[in-house]
């Protein structure tokens, strides 16, 4: 993840907490049953929504690649999401990846080296659960 993305996520998290606190104070004066536990659940739920993967439901279609580490790759041109399945079975979704990076990945001599040098730790990523990826 790039430094600017990390800063944006931290700032966004603080904004969510601030709005949740204001909401809690206003609602707390109106309804006394809105407890601290409810406030904590509100923050956890809304922070999860901010950090959840962009695309939901079925995984995108991926094509197999020749690599010791990568098993298959797929790209959603609309959302600019790149999905990479590893031989270990894990699937990661990389967000806001330019289409040229995906094209370069497919045409690279070594997809594993290209992934390590140009994608890994450069784009925001999410591990997709097996429930999400069917």
C-alpha positions, 0 to 999 in steps of 0.5 A, spaced: 500 500 500 502 506 498 503 511 503 498 516 500 493 511 501 495 509 508 494 516 510 487 517 506 485 510 510 487 513 517 484 520 516 478 516 513 478 512 519 478 518 524 472 522 520 468 515 521 470 515 529 468 523 529 461 522 526 460 516 530 461 520 536 457 526 534 451 521 532 452 517 539 452 524 543 446 526 539 442 520 539 445 518 546 441 525 549 435 522 545 435 515 547 438 513 553 439 505 551 444 507 546 450 505 550 457 505 549 457 498 546 452 500 541 457 506 539 463 501 539 459 496 534 457 502 530 464 504 529 466 497 527 461 496 522 462 503 519 470 502 519 469 495 516 464 498 510 470 503 508 475 497 508 471 492 505 473 490 498 470 494 492 467 488 488 462 483 492 459 477 490 462 472 485 470 473 483 472 475 476 474 471 471 481 469 471 486 466 466 492 462 468 499 464 467 506 461 467 509 462 474 512 459 480 508 463 485 502 466 481 496 461 478 491 466 475 490 473 474 484 477 472 482 484 471 475 488 471 476 494 467 470 498 470 473 498 477 480 497 475 481 491 480 486 486 479 485 479 482 491 474 483 490 467 485 496 464 488 498 457 487 497 457 495 490 458 494 489 465 496 486 470 492 488 478 492 484 483 489 488 490 488 485 496 487 485 502 482 490 498 478 491 501 471 489 497 465 497 498 462 499 494 468 495 488 467 497 488 460 504 489 462 503 483 467 500 478 462 506 480 457 512 480 462 517 474 461 516 473 468 509 474 471 512 473 478 518 478 478 513 483 475 508 482 480 513 483 486 516 489 482 510 493 480 504 491 483 506 488 490 506 493 496 504 499 490 496 498 490 491 497 495 490 490 496 484 485 500 485 478 501 478 475 498 475 470 502 473 463 500 466 464 501 467 470 496 471 467 491 466 461 489 
